[in-house]
Amino acid sequence: EVQLVESGGGLVQAGESLRLSCTASGFTFDEYVDYTMGWFRQAPGKEREMVSCISSTDGARYLRDSVKGRFTVSRDNAKNTVYLRMNSLTPEDTAVYYCAADTLWEVACGKTKLSPSKWGQGTQVTVSS
């Protein structure tokens, strides 16, 4: 059974940093490298939004405009793990952050109405002012 497990969330003050991790299990290495990994978030009362995504093969990355210059996405295929480094956090970044995976770039990166095929359980990020 494929599982995505996020970690690294927590409560921080504005301006501080966090690094989220998402480790995939149940994949073989060859299967894992077929998946584009995405980070989504959902704040209370708001719709889920894509934050960032990264392909497995060419390292192509995408960040939503509101986090560019502050967030960095990376992955370690040998560890089946993707990371989201979040710097200069603001209260507007408060949300549950979800790791997701799909074999299609457009889906994993939230560019279609389709939902990624695999999801983690989410990790809470709370930024106080």
N, C-alpha and C positions, 0 to 999 in steps of 0.2 A: 504494500500500500504506500502510495506516494504521500509524503507529508512535508509541509513547509512550516518551520518553526522560527518565529521571530523572537528576538531578545534585544535588550539594550534601552528600552524605554524608561521613562522616569519623570520625576519632577525637577525642573531646573528653573533658574531665574533668567529673565531676558538677557540676551547677550552671551549666554553660555552655550556649550556644545554637547551633543550626544552623538553616539555612533550606534546605529541599528544594524543588527545582523539577521540574516535569514538563511538557515541551513536546510537544505533539502535532503530528505532520506527516502529510500525506496526507489530511487533512480539508479540505473547503472550510469557509469561515467558517460558512455556514448549517448544515453538517453538525455542526461542533464544538459549536455552541450547542444542539444537540439532546441532548448527552451530559451526564449527571451524572458528575462526576469524584470518584474516591475514593482514599484512601490506606489501604493495608493494610500490615501488618508480620508478619514471622515470625521468632521467636527460635529458636535451636537447640533441638531437642527439643520444641518447642511447636507448636500448631496456628496457622495463619494467623489473624490477627484484624483486623477493620476498625478503623481509627484515626479517620478523619474523611472527610467527603464534602461536596460543595458542588454545588448545582444551577447550571445555566447561566442560567436565566431570572429567577427571583425572588431568587437569592442565598441561598436556604435552605441552612443548614449544620447539620452534625451532628458532634459529637465524642464519643468514648467517655468514660465517666466518669473513667477514670484519667488522662486528659490534659487535662480541662477546667481552665481557668485557667492552663495552661502552653503549650498548643499553639493555634495559630490557622491556619485555612485560608482561602485567598483565591484568586481567579482573575482573570486578565486575558484576556478573550476576544479582544481585538485581537491579542494575542501567542500565542493558543492555549496558554496556560500556566497551570498551577495551582501554588500554593505551599503549603508546610506550614512554618510558623514554629514552631520547637520551643525553648521556653525552660525553664530549670531542669531540665535533663536529669538523669536518674538512671540508674544501671546497669540498672534494669529496662526502660529504653527501648531497650536494645541489641537490634538486630534488622536484618534486611534489610527495607527499606521499598520497597513497590511502589506505583506509580501504576496506577490502573485506570479504566476508563470503560465506561459502559453507558447506553443510552437510558432505562432504567427506574431511577428513584430507589431503589426498594427493593433492586434488585440491586447497584447501584453502592455503596450504603451498607451492604451486607452483611446486610440484614435478611431475606434468603431463603437457601435452600440453593443457589440458582443462582450461578454464578460470573460476574463481569462479562465482557463479550465481548472486551474489549481490555485488555492488560496491558503494562506496561513490563518492563524486564529486572531492575529492582531496584537499590537503592543501599544500601551497608552503613553503618549507624550504630552506632558503638561508644562507649559511655560508661564511662570508668574511674572507680573510686571513689577 
